[in-house]
Amino acid sequence: MEFLINIRITWPEGMDPEYKDSVSQAERRRAAELAEAGHLVRMWRVPGRTDNWGLWRAADPTEMHAIISSLPVWPWMDVTVHALAVHPVDPRAAEV
């Protein structure tokens, strides 16, 4: 299944900068692992915000939840998940 996911990160005020940097670095490493495994397909930043939108793949919503909650930034994330279905006029649907 494919999922369009919006992630909004809200870091706590007064968070230790070194700890925040450590978590951010761990997040990048985990994202690279998930991309390599085929779960993280695309990622877009929302300019001027700490939001991002990503195209993700998982077997089902339960696996998607496990994947997203494995991210090191999970405790500071507000996540909106949209499960996607094939649309009959999608130009790429014919390729699949």
N, CA and C atoms as a LAMMPS dump frame, in Angstrom:
ITEM: TIMESTEP
0
ITEM: NUMBER OF ATOMS
288
ITEM: BOX BOUNDS ff ff ff
-5.0000000000000000e+02 5.0000000000000000e+02
-5.0000000000000000e+02 5.0000000000000000e+02
-5.0000000000000000e+02 5.0000000000000000e+02
ITEM: ATOMS id mol type element x y z
1 1 1 N 0.834 -1.182 0
2 1 2 C 0 0 0
3 1 3 C 0.876 1.242 0
4 2 1 N 0.334 2.307 -0.559
5 2 2 C 1.032 3.598 -0.515
6 2 3 C 0.274 4.546 0.407
7 3 1 N 1.044 5.408 1.048
8 3 2 C 0.503 6.36 2
9 3 3 C 1.129 7.722 1.744
10 4 1 N 0.306 8.756 1.741
11 4 2 C 0.792 10.128 1.7
12 4 3 C 0.744 10.623 3.142
13 5 1 N 1.901 10.989 3.675
14 5 2 C 1.997 11.308 5.097
15 5 3 C 2.563 12.702 5.291
16 6 1 N 1.856 13.474 6.102
17 6 2 C 2.332 14.796 6.525
18 6 3 C 2.86 14.66 7.943
19 7 1 N 4.075 15.119 8.128
20 7 2 C 4.701 15.101 9.456
21 7 3 C 5.032 16.528 9.829
22 8 1 N 4.543 16.927 10.976
23 8 2 C 4.812 18.249 11.535
24 8 3 C 5.592 18.032 12.827
25 9 1 N 6.765 18.605 12.904
26 9 2 C 7.621 18.423 14.08
27 9 3 C 7.55 19.673 14.948
28 10 1 N 7.329 19.459 16.233
29 10 2 C 7.333 20.56 17.197
30 10 3 C 8.331 20.197 18.29
31 11 1 N 9.484 20.828 18.209
32 11 2 C 10.515 20.6 19.226
33 11 3 C 10.13 21.355 20.506
34 12 1 N 10.372 20.773 21.654
35 12 2 C 10.034 21.474 22.89
36 12 3 C 10.957 22.68 23.117
37 13 1 N 10.378 23.733 23.656
38 13 2 C 11.199 24.9 23.986
39 13 3 C 12.21 24.496 25.049
40 14 1 N 13.398 25.015 24.891
41 14 2 C 14.448 24.732 25.858
42 14 3 C 15.118 23.381 25.682
43 15 1 N 14.812 22.69 24.59
44 15 2 C 15.447 21.385 24.342
45 15 3 C 16.944 21.598 24.175
46 16 1 N 17.713 20.749 24.798
47 16 2 C 19.161 20.83 24.702
48 16 3 C 19.581 20.734 23.235
49 17 1 N 20.302 21.734 22.706
50 17 2 C 20.676 21.738 21.283
51 17 3 C 21.49 20.513 20.862
52 18 1 N 22.354 20.03 21.736
53 18 2 C 23.157 18.851 21.386
54 18 3 C 22.271 17.611 21.282
55 19 1 N 21.296 17.494 22.196
56 19 2 C 20.379 16.36 22.144
57 19 3 C 19.52 16.434 20.881
58 20 1 N 19.026 17.633 20.57
59 20 2 C 18.223 17.826 19.361
60 20 3 C 19.028 17.443 18.123
61 21 1 N 20.281 17.844 18.065
62 21 2 C 21.146 17.509 16.938
63 21 3 C 21.348 15.995 16.853
64 22 1 N 21.521 15.35 17.991
65 22 2 C 21.701 13.902 18.041
66 22 3 C 20.456 13.176 17.512
67 23 1 N 19.29 13.639 17.94
68 23 2 C 18.037 13.038 17.47
69 23 3 C 17.869 13.273 15.967
70 24 1 N 18.189 14.468 15.505
71 24 2 C 18.074 14.791 14.073
72 24 3 C 18.994 13.909 13.23
73 25 1 N 20.196 13.684 13.706
74 25 2 C 21.132 12.817 12.977
75 25 3 C 20.626 11.376 12.95
76 26 1 N 20.096 10.914 14.076
77 26 2 C 19.527 9.562 14.134
78 26 3 C 18.333 9.443 13.185
79 27 1 N 17.547 10.516 13.09
80 27 2 C 16.397 10.549 12.179
81 27 3 C 16.844 10.381 10.727
82 28 1 N 17.895 11.07 10.352
83 28 2 C 18.403 10.964 8.976
84 28 3 C 18.896 9.546 8.674
85 29 1 N 19.576 8.956 9.651
86 29 2 C 20.051 7.577 9.453
87 29 3 C 18.877 6.611 9.303
88 30 1 N 17.871 6.762 10.16
89 30 2 C 16.701 5.871 10.094
90 30 3 C 15.947 6.073 8.783
91 31 1 N 15.8 7.314 8.338
92 31 2 C 15.128 7.594 7.067
93 31 3 C 15.881 6.929 5.914
94 32 1 N 17.198 6.966 5.957
95 32 2 C 17.998 6.316 4.902
96 32 3 C 17.756 4.805 4.907
97 33 1 N 17.667 4.204 6.086
98 33 2 C 17.381 2.765 6.187
99 33 3 C 15.999 2.447 5.595
100 34 1 N 15.021 3.293 5.937
101 34 2 C 13.662 3.062 5.437
102 34 3 C 13.574 3.27 3.932
103 35 1 N 14.344 4.209 3.403
104 35 2 C 14.397 4.411 1.954
105 35 3 C 15.031 3.194 1.279
106 36 1 N 16.097 2.713 1.847
107 36 2 C 16.787 1.535 1.298
108 36 3 C 15.863 0.315 1.292
109 37 1 N 15.015 0.212 2.304
110 37 2 C 14.073 -0.91 2.414
111 37 3 C 12.837 -0.722 1.53
112 38 1 N 12.72 0.451 0.883
113 38 2 C 11.603 0.7 -0.017
114 38 3 C 10.363 1.28 0.649
115 39 1 N 10.46 1.64 1.926
116 39 2 C 9.309 2.208 2.633
117 39 3 C 9.167 3.706 2.395
118 40 1 N 10.261 4.424 2.415
119 40 2 C 10.242 5.865 2.15
120 40 3 C 10.573 6.057 0.678
121 41 1 N 9.567 6.495 -0.084
122 41 2 C 9.711 6.577 -1.537
123 41 3 C 10.13 7.98 -1.96
124 42 1 N 9.455 9.001 -1.439
125 42 2 C 9.748 10.405 -1.755
126 42 3 C 9.506 11.242 -0.513
127 43 1 N 10.168 12.402 -0.446
128 43 2 C 9.989 13.305 0.694
129 43 3 C 10.095 14.733 0.191
130 44 1 N 9.167 15.579 0.642
131 44 2 C 9.177 16.989 0.277
132 44 3 C 9.111 17.834 1.533
133 45 1 N 9.872 18.896 1.569
134 45 2 C 9.846 19.856 2.666
135 45 3 C 8.785 20.91 2.356
136 46 1 N 8.133 21.424 3.403
137 46 2 C 7.227 22.556 3.252
138 46 3 C 8.058 23.803 3.55
139 47 1 N 8.3 24.657 2.557
140 47 2 C 9.172 25.81 2.764
141 47 3 C 8.715 26.683 3.942
142 48 1 N 9.685 27.058 4.766
143 48 2 C 9.427 27.949 5.881
144 48 3 C 8.783 27.291 7.092
145 49 1 N 8.64 25.97 7.076
146 49 2 C 8 25.264 8.187
147 49 3 C 8.812 24.032 8.561
148 50 1 N 8.428 23.409 9.638
149 50 2 C 9.067 22.142 10.008
150 50 3 C 8.198 20.962 9.57
151 51 1 N 7.373 21.185 8.548
152 51 2 C 6.529 20.135 7.985
153 51 3 C 7.248 19.445 6.838
154 52 1 N 6.831 18.213 6.598
155 52 2 C 7.221 17.541 5.369
156 52 3 C 6.078 16.649 4.93
157 53 1 N 6.057 16.33 3.649
158 53 2 C 5.125 15.382 3.071
159 53 3 C 5.959 14.262 2.466
160 54 1 N 5.522 13.047 2.674
161 54 2 C 6.256 11.926 2.121
162 54 3 C 5.344 10.894 1.508
163 55 1 N 5.853 10.23 0.487
164 55 2 C 5.192 9.077 -0.089
165 55 3 C 5.865 7.851 0.508
166 56 1 N 5.091 7.058 1.213
167 56 2 C 5.595 5.896 1.935
168 56 3 C 4.906 4.638 1.438
169 57 1 N 5.552 3.488 1.631
170 57 2 C 4.965 2.191 1.285
171 57 3 C 5.089 1.235 2.462
172 58 1 N 4.016 0.489 2.671
173 58 2 C 3.996 -0.55 3.705
174 58 3 C 2.955 -1.583 3.295
175 59 1 N 3.016 -2.734 3.907
176 59 2 C 2.074 -3.803 3.581
177 59 3 C 0.65 -3.429 3.949
178 60 1 N 0.501 -2.692 5.061
179 60 2 C -0.831 -2.335 5.545
180 60 3 C -0.687 -1.194 6.558
181 61 1 N -1.81 -0.641 7.034
182 61 2 C -1.727 0.476 7.99
183 61 3 C -0.989 0.132 9.282
184 62 1 N -1.104 -1.099 9.741
185 62 2 C -0.406 -1.488 10.972
186 62 3 C 1.107 -1.417 10.78
187 63 1 N 1.59 -1.913 9.651
188 63 2 C 3.032 -1.821 9.385
189 63 3 C 3.442 -0.362 9.212
190 64 1 N 2.59 0.448 8.565
191 64 2 C 2.928 1.86 8.378
192 64 3 C 3.079 2.543 9.727
193 65 1 N 2.178 2.247 10.656
194 65 2 C 2.285 2.828 11.998
195 65 3 C 3.602 2.413 12.668
196 66 1 N 3.953 1.154 12.55
197 66 2 C 5.203 0.673 13.151
198 66 3 C 6.408 1.377 12.541
199 67 1 N 6.376 1.599 11.245
200 67 2 C 7.483 2.277 10.561
201 67 3 C 7.599 3.717 11.034
202 68 1 N 6.494 4.458 11.007
203 68 2 C 6.523 5.871 11.4
204 68 3 C 6.91 6.017 12.866
205 69 1 N 6.378 5.158 13.719
206 69 2 C 6.69 5.285 15.147
207 69 3 C 8.102 4.821 15.479
208 70 1 N 8.797 4.225 14.508
209 70 2 C 10.203 3.849 14.729
210 70 3 C 11.161 5.014 14.493
211 71 1 N 10.63 6.118 13.98
212 71 2 C 11.482 7.283 13.714
213 71 3 C 11.908 7.935 15.033
214 72 1 N 13.164 8.293 15.177
215 72 2 C 13.637 8.901 16.421
216 72 3 C 12.9 10.186 16.819
217 73 1 N 12.351 10.919 15.852
218 73 2 C 11.65 12.178 16.144
219 73 3 C 10.18 11.912 16.521
220 74 1 N 9.751 10.659 16.507
221 74 2 C 8.37 10.287 16.786
222 74 3 C 7.758 11.024 17.987
223 75 1 N 8.44 11.158 19.118
224 75 2 C 7.804 11.822 20.269
225 75 3 C 7.405 13.276 20.017
226 76 1 N 7.984 13.922 19.008
227 76 2 C 7.728 15.334 18.738
228 76 3 C 6.975 15.536 17.418
229 77 1 N 6.414 14.458 16.893
230 77 2 C 5.751 14.509 15.594
231 77 3 C 4.228 14.564 15.739
232 78 1 N 3.604 15.353 14.868
233 78 2 C 2.165 15.314 14.656
234 78 3 C 2.011 14.757 13.246
235 79 1 N 1.371 13.598 13.119
236 79 2 C 1.354 12.869 11.857
237 79 3 C -0.073 12.757 11.32
238 80 1 N -0.219 13.029 10.028
239 80 2 C -1.482 12.802 9.334
240 80 3 C -1.205 11.819 8.202
241 81 1 N -1.935 10.721 8.208
242 81 2 C -1.713 9.648 7.238
243 81 3 C -2.927 9.531 6.318
244 82 1 N -2.649 9.495 5.029
245 82 2 C -3.692 9.281 4.023
246 82 3 C -3.324 8.019 3.248
247 83 1 N -4.126 6.97 3.4
248 83 2 C -3.922 5.766 2.591
249 83 3 C -4.336 6.105 1.158
250 84 1 N -3.569 5.633 0.195
251 84 2 C -3.824 5.956 -1.206
252 84 3 C -4.307 4.733 -1.977
253 85 1 N -5.197 4.972 -2.904
254 85 2 C -5.695 3.922 -3.795
255 85 3 C -5.45 4.37 -5.234
256 86 1 N -5.357 3.424 -6.127
257 86 2 C -5.133 3.727 -7.536
258 86 3 C -6.348 4.46 -8.097
259 87 1 N -6.076 5.513 -8.864
260 87 2 C -7.131 6.272 -9.534
261 87 3 C -7.133 5.869 -11.007
262 88 1 N -8.305 5.693 -11.605
263 88 2 C -8.35 5.208 -12.992
264 88 3 C -7.721 6.13 -14.023
265 89 1 N -7.557 7.423 -13.742
266 89 2 C -6.944 8.311 -14.738
267 89 3 C -5.499 8.667 -14.396
268 90 1 N -4.93 7.996 -13.405
269 90 2 C -3.535 8.227 -13.041
270 90 3 C -2.64 7.77 -14.192
271 91 1 N -1.852 8.663 -14.784
272 91 2 C -0.977 8.259 -15.904
273 91 3 C 0.009 7.165 -15.522
274 92 1 N 0.434 7.134 -14.26
275 92 2 C 1.407 6.127 -13.862
276 92 3 C 0.768 4.789 -13.564
277 93 1 N -0.548 4.744 -13.331
278 93 2 C -1.222 3.483 -13.016
279 93 3 C -1.067 2.474 -14.153
280 94 1 N -1.018 2.968 -15.378
281 94 2 C -0.862 2.085 -16.541
282 94 3 C 0.514 1.425 -16.557
283 95 1 N 1.495 2.072 -15.887
284 95 2 C 2.868 1.533 -15.857
285 95 3 C 2.995 0.378 -14.884
286 96 1 N 2.112 0.336 -13.887
287 96 2 C 2.246 -0.653 -12.81
288 96 3 C 1.645 -1.976 -13.18
